């Protein structure tokens, strides 16, 4: 059975835009043994601890909502890769992750503790209009109170790849849908990388590709990823796993909300450990033409539905004691960290990483939770795509090379100075931290530094001539 493919309305932002800050309270794999799942109980929740059983049978899922019209793709020139620079020292903050497909993070938590995904919201007062707003949404979608559904179990669930860029060669992905809103650079991964839905991309699938680099702590995410001898995708977004960054206002990502996907996935290793300590990504069938923090992009077409980035919380009094141990862990996380609206899709569906240990009974059991069991949280200012916040792009004071002409393979130091930049990358190198990097060009190469913040992107280039 094919997974849904949700087509997002995406508008390219080609000028710097500014912003008014809005405050919102502000995430593995498959070891051989099947652990006993012991949930961390809340008051009155109960603590049954049944043991999970491997290899469940796939359960059919409802048909997805019809997709919205696709935006016209923007042509992208073909990039030429250059020699990969000598890797810098291993960043030990994420080095415990295990290389492989849907393997373990082994205690590493993406993003800082104060990142929106990792911030608890169980003590925040709900929106006073929560009940009426949720009931109004239910009326707009036909009057049936949406039941929660999980995108996991059997063949379903997201695939992710953990790599080590100190040994894994990089390659380019041709971004052919929305290059103006993408982070186009070499990515450390092989042609055997796992893609949601498989390769080539099946019709009707989102075909996400997730690459986590344990060497330098970067997350690469693409949408509508395809492989037919060469790699292509509709969008590519790169995230610093050690810092909190946000897409420029109006920019999309592999998710319609402009958010990272991986940190909001439910992973079985977290459930087996007894607690999920982050918010969970979910979808609704419709959304407003606006977004709230921490989102940066909208995908709806009206003014009455919930904006992208809206956060909900399972009510504190919801009794989880009669649910399975697996579902208790998931539901308790929804009480403590909430769920964040990240895309248009099936009603009240949350995303999980694929794992053979998910049980069919857990997938079906959670459907007794409904939208009215949640409450809406305060979400700050909503920004429609026609009225984005305005501010100043980053400033690049200088981007220089230690030598402008060298012999093939000779080391050259690239140095830069920026202000008001959230993060930087060099188009033929990849994401960079600090203020310099050593490269070893073998052909005459132009390097372009791209500095990004929430208002836009600034670029500056330098060319190194290789003598023969």
Residue pairs with C-beta under 8 A, 6 or more apart in sequence:
1 58
1 60
1 61
1 155
2 197
2 202
2 203
2 204
2 205
3 151
3 156
3 196
3 197
3 202
3 204
3 205
3 206
4 64
4 65
4 204
4 205
4 206
4 345
4 346
5 64
5 67
5 203
5 204
5 205
5 206
5 224
6 64
6 65
6 67
6 68
6 206
6 256
6 283
6 343
6 344
6 345
7 67
7 68
7 69
7 70
8 68
8 252
8 256
8 299
8 343
8 344
9 68
9 69
9 71
9 298
9 299
9 300
9 301
10 71
10 177
10 178
10 181
10 235
10 252
10 297
10 299
11 71
11 250
11 385
12 74
12 178
12 180
12 181
13 180
13 181
13 248
13 249
13 250
13 251
13 388
13 456
14 180
15 456
16 390
16 391
16 392
16 393
16 455
16 456
17 248
17 249
17 250
17 388
17 389
17 390
17 391
17 455
17 456
18 389
18 390
18 391
18 392
18 455
19 249
19 388
19 389
19 390
19 391
19 454
19 455
20 381
20 389
21 293
22 292
22 293
22 379
22 380
22 381
23 293
23 380
24 116
24 292
24 293
24 294
24 309
24 311
24 377
24 378
24 379
24 380
25 116
25 119
25 120
25 121
25 124
25 311
25 377
26 114
26 115
26 116
26 119
26 244
26 293
26 294
27 109
27 110
27 111
27 117
27 118
27 262
27 263
27 264
27 265
27 267
27 276
27 277
27 278
27 279
28 102
28 103
28 104
28 105
28 106
28 267
28 268
28 269
28 270
28 353
29 98
29 100
29 102
29 103
29 104
29 267
29 268
29 269
29 353
29 355
30 102
30 103
30 268
30 355
30 356
30 357
31 104
31 269
34 51
34 52
34 53
34 54
34 357
35 51
35 52
35 272
36 49
36 50
36 51
36 52
36 325
37 49
37 50
37 51
37 52
37 271
37 272
37 274
37 325
37 326
37 329
38 47
38 49
38 274
38 325
39 45
39 47
39 49
39 274
39 275
39 325
39 328
39 329
39 332
40 274
40 275
40 329
40 332
41 47
41 328
41 332
42 316
42 320
42 332
42 335
42 336
44 319
44 321
45 319
45 320
45 321
45 328
45 332
46 320
46 321
46 322
46 328
47 328
48 321
48 324
48 325
48 328
49 325
50 324
50 325
52 272
52 325
52 326
52 357
52 359
53 357
53 359
54 356
54 357
55 356
56 153
56 154
56 356
56 358
56 359
56 360
56 361
56 363
57 154
57 360
58 153
58 154
58 155
58 156
58 360
59 153
59 154
59 360
59 363
59 364
61 149
61 151
61 156
61 346
62 149
62 346
64 204
64 345
64 346
65 285
65 286
65 344
65 345
65 346
68 299
68 301
68 344
71 177
71 178
73 176
73 177
73 178
73 234
74 177
74 178
74 179
74 180
75 176
76 174
76 175
76 176
76 179
76 184
78 174
79 172
79 174
79 184
79 427
79 428
80 428
81 170
81 171
81 172
81 186
81 428
82 428
82 439
82 441
82 442
82 443
82 445
83 409
83 439
83 440
83 441
83 442
84 169
84 170
84 186
85 429
85 437
85 438
85 439
85 440
86 438
86 440
87 165
87 166
87 215
87 216
88 216
88 437
90 166
90 215
91 215
91 216
91 217
91 242
93 108
93 217
93 242
94 108
94 212
94 214
94 217
94 241
94 242
95 214
95 215
96 105
96 106
96 107
96 108
96 214
97 103
97 104
97 105
97 106
97 108
97 162
97 212
97 214
98 104
98 105
98 106
98 162
99 162
99 163
99 164
99 214
100 161
100 162
101 159
101 160
101 161
101 162
101 193
101 194
102 159
102 160
102 194
102 353
102 354
102 355
103 162
104 269
105 162
105 267
105 269
109 118
109 277
109 278
110 117
110 219
110 239
110 241
110 260
110 262
110 263
111 117
111 118
111 241
111 242
111 243
111 244
111 263
112 118
112 242
112 243
112 244
113 119
114 244
115 244
115 263
116 244
116 279
116 293
116 294
116 340
117 260
117 263
117 264
117 278
117 279
117 294
117 337
117 340
118 263
118 277
118 278
118 279
118 337
119 279
119 337
120 336
120 337
121 279
121 311
121 313
121 336
121 337
121 338
121 377
122 313
122 316
122 335
122 336
122 337
124 313
124 377
124 378
125 378
126 313
126 375
126 376
126 377
126 378
127 133
127 375
127 376
127 377
127 378
127 379
129 376
130 375
130 376
131 372
131 375
133 306
133 376
134 371
134 372
134 374
134 375
134 376
135 372
136 304
137 284
137 305
137 306
137 371
138 144
138 145
138 146
138 371
138 372
140 286
140 304
140 305
141 285
141 286
141 347
145 370
145 371
145 372
146 284
146 347
146 348
146 370
146 371
147 347
147 348
147 367
147 368
147 369
147 370
148 348
148 349
148 350
148 366
148 367
148 369
148 370
148 371
149 346
149 347
149 348
149 349
149 350
149 363
149 366
149 367
150 266
150 330
150 349
150 350
150 352
150 362
150 363
150 366
151 157
151 158
151 346
151 349
151 350
151 351
151 352
152 266
152 351
152 352
152 353
152 354
152 355
152 358
152 363
153 358
153 359
153 360
153 362
153 363
154 358
154 360
154 363
155 354
156 354
157 352
157 353
157 354
157 355
157 358
158 196
158 208
158 210
158 261
158 262
158 265
158 351
158 352
158 353
158 354
159 194
159 195
159 196
159 208
159 210
159 353
159 354
160 194
160 210
160 211
160 212
160 262
160 265
160 353
161 189
161 193
161 194
161 209
161 210
161 211
161 212
162 212
162 214
163 188
163 189
163 190
163 211
163 212
163 213
163 214
163 215
164 188
164 213
164 214
164 215
165 188
165 213
165 215
165 216
166 215
168 188
168 189
168 190
169 188
169 190
170 186
170 187
170 188
170 189
170 430
171 186
171 187
171 189
171 231
172 184
172 186
172 187
172 231
173 184
173 187
173 209
173 222
173 225
173 231
173 232
173 233
173 236
174 230
174 231
174 232
174 233
175 182
175 184
175 222
175 232
175 233
175 234
175 235
175 236
176 232
176 233
176 234
177 223
177 224
177 233
177 234
177 235
178 234
178 235
178 252
181 235
181 247
181 248
181 250
181 251
181 252
182 235
182 236
182 237
183 236
183 237
183 238
183 425
183 431
183 450
183 452
184 236
184 427
185 238
185 425
185 426
185 427
185 428
185 429
185 430
185 431
186 428
186 429
186 430
187 211
187 220
187 430
188 211
188 213
188 215
188 430
189 209
189 211
189 220
191 227
191 231
193 209
193 211
195 201
195 207
195 208
195 209
195 225
195 227
196 205
196 206
196 207
196 208
196 209
197 205
197 206
197 207
199 226
199 227
200 226
200 227
200 228
201 207
201 224
201 225
201 226
201 227
206 223
206 224
207 223
207 224
207 225
207 226
208 221
208 222
208 223
208 225
208 254
208 261
209 220
209 221
209 222
209 225
209 233
210 219
210 220
210 221
210 261
210 262
211 219
211 220
211 221
212 218
212 219
212 220
212 241
212 262
213 219
213 220
216 431
217 240
217 241
217 242
218 238
218 239
218 240
218 241
218 430
218 431
219 238
219 239
219 240
219 241
219 260
219 262
220 236
220 237
220 238
220 239
221 236
221 237
221 238
221 239
221 253
221 254
221 260
221 261
221 262
222 233
222 234
222 235
222 236
222 237
222 254
223 233
223 234
223 235
223 253
223 254
223 255
224 233
224 234
224 235
225 231
225 232
225 233
226 232
226 233
235 252
235 253
235 254
236 254
237 247
237 253
237 254
237 258
237 260
238 425
238 431
239 245
239 260
240 423
240 431
240 433
243 422
243 423
245 422
245 423
245 452
246 258
246 294
246 296
246 422
246 454
247 253
247 258
247 259
247 296
247 297
247 454
248 296
248 452
248 453
248 454
248 455
248 456
248 457
249 296
249 383
249 388
249 389
249 454
249 455
250 296
250 297
250 385
250 388
251 258
251 296
251 297
252 258
252 296
252 297
252 299
253 259
253 260
253 261
253 296
253 297
254 260
254 261
255 261
255 281
255 342
255 343
256 287
256 297
256 298
256 299
256 308
256 342
256 343
256 344
257 291
257 295
257 296
257 297
257 298
257 299
257 308
257 309
257 340
257 341
257 342
257 343
258 291
258 295
258 296
258 297
258 308
259 281
259 294
259 295
259 296
259 309
259 340
259 342
261 281
261 342
261 351
263 278
264 278
264 279
264 280
264 281
264 340
264 342
264 351
265 280
265 281
265 351
265 352
265 353
266 276
266 280
266 330
266 333
266 350
266 351
266 352
266 353
267 276
267 352
267 353
267 355
268 352
268 353
268 355
268 357
268 358
270 276
270 277
270 329
271 326
271 329
271 330
272 357
274 329
275 329
275 332
275 333
276 329
276 330
276 332
276 333
276 337
277 333
277 336
277 337
278 333
278 337
279 311
279 333
279 337
279 338
279 339
279 340
280 330
280 333
280 334
280 337
280 338
280 339
280 340
280 350
280 351
281 339
281 340
281 342
281 343
281 350
281 351
282 339
282 340
282 341
282 342
282 348
282 349
282 350
282 351
283 341
283 342
283 343
283 344
283 345
283 346
283 347
283 348
283 349
283 351
284 305
284 306
284 341
284 344
284 345
284 347
284 348
285 344
285 345
285 346
285 347
286 300
286 302
286 305
286 344
287 298
287 299
287 300
287 305
287 306
287 307
287 308
287 341
287 344
288 298
288 300
288 302
288 303
288 304
288 305
288 306
288 307
288 308
288 382
288 384
289 298
289 300
289 301
289 302
289 303
289 384
289 385
290 298
290 300
290 303
290 307
290 308
290 382
290 383
290 384
290 385
291 297
291 298
291 307
291 308
291 309
291 382
291 383
292 307
292 308
292 309
292 310
292 379
292 380
292 381
292 382
292 383
293 309
293 379
293 380
293 381
294 309
294 340
295 307
295 308
295 309
295 341
295 342
296 454
297 308
297 385
298 307
298 308
298 383
298 384
298 385
299 308
299 343
299 344
300 307
300 308
300 344
303 384
306 341
306 376
307 341
307 379
307 382
308 341
308 342
308 343
309 340
309 341
309 342
309 379
310 340
310 341
310 376
310 379
311 338
311 339
311 340
311 341
311 377
311 379
312 338
312 339
312 341
312 374
312 375
312 376
312 377
313 334
313 335
313 338
313 339
313 374
313 375
313 377
314 331
314 334
314 335
314 338
314 339
314 369
314 373
314 374
315 335
315 373
315 374
315 375
316 335
318 331
318 335
318 369
318 373
320 327
320 328
320 331
320 332
321 328
323 331
323 365
323 366
324 359
324 361
324 362
324 365
326 358
326 359
326 362
327 362
327 365
327 366
330 350
330 366
331 366
331 369
334 374
338 377
339 350
339 374
347 371
348 370
348 371
352 358
383 389
389 454
389 455
390 455
391 453
391 454
391 455
392 420
392 455
393 420
393 451
393 453
393 455
393 456
393 457
393 458
394 418
394 419
394 420
394 421
394 422
394 451
394 452
394 453
394 456
394 457
394 458
395 418
395 419
395 420
395 451
395 458
396 416
396 417
396 418
396 449
396 451
396 458
396 459
396 460
397 417
397 418
397 419
398 415
398 416
398 417
398 460
399 414
399 415
399 416
399 447
399 449
399 460
399 461
399 462
400 414
400 415
400 416
400 462
401 412
401 413
401 414
401 415
401 447
401 462
401 464
402 412
402 413
402 414
402 415
403 410
403 412
403 464
404 463
404 464
404 465
405 464
405 465
405 466
405 467
406 412
406 441
406 464
406 465
406 466
406 467
407 466
407 467
408 441
408 442
408 443
408 466
408 467
408 468
409 440
409 441
409 442
410 440
410 441
411 438
411 439
411 440
412 438
412 439
412 440
412 441
412 464
413 436
413 437
413 438
414 426
414 429
414 436
414 437
414 438
414 439
414 447
414 449
414 462
415 435
415 436
416 424
416 435
416 436
416 449
416 460
417 435
418 424
418 449
418 451
418 458
420 453
421 451
421 452
421 453
421 458
422 452
422 453
422 454
423 431
423 433
423 451
423 452
424 431
424 432
424 433
424 449
424 450
424 451
424 452
425 431
425 432
425 449
425 450
425 452
426 432
426 437
426 447
426 448
426 449
426 450
427 447
427 448
427 450
428 445
428 446
428 447
428 448
429 437
429 439
429 447
439 445
439 447
439 464
441 464
441 466
442 466
443 466
444 463
444 464
444 465
444 466
445 463
445 464
445 466
446 461
446 462
446 463
447 461
447 462
447 463
447 464
448 459
448 460
448 461
449 459
449 460
449 461
449 462
450 457
450 458
450 459
451 457
451 458
451 459
452 458
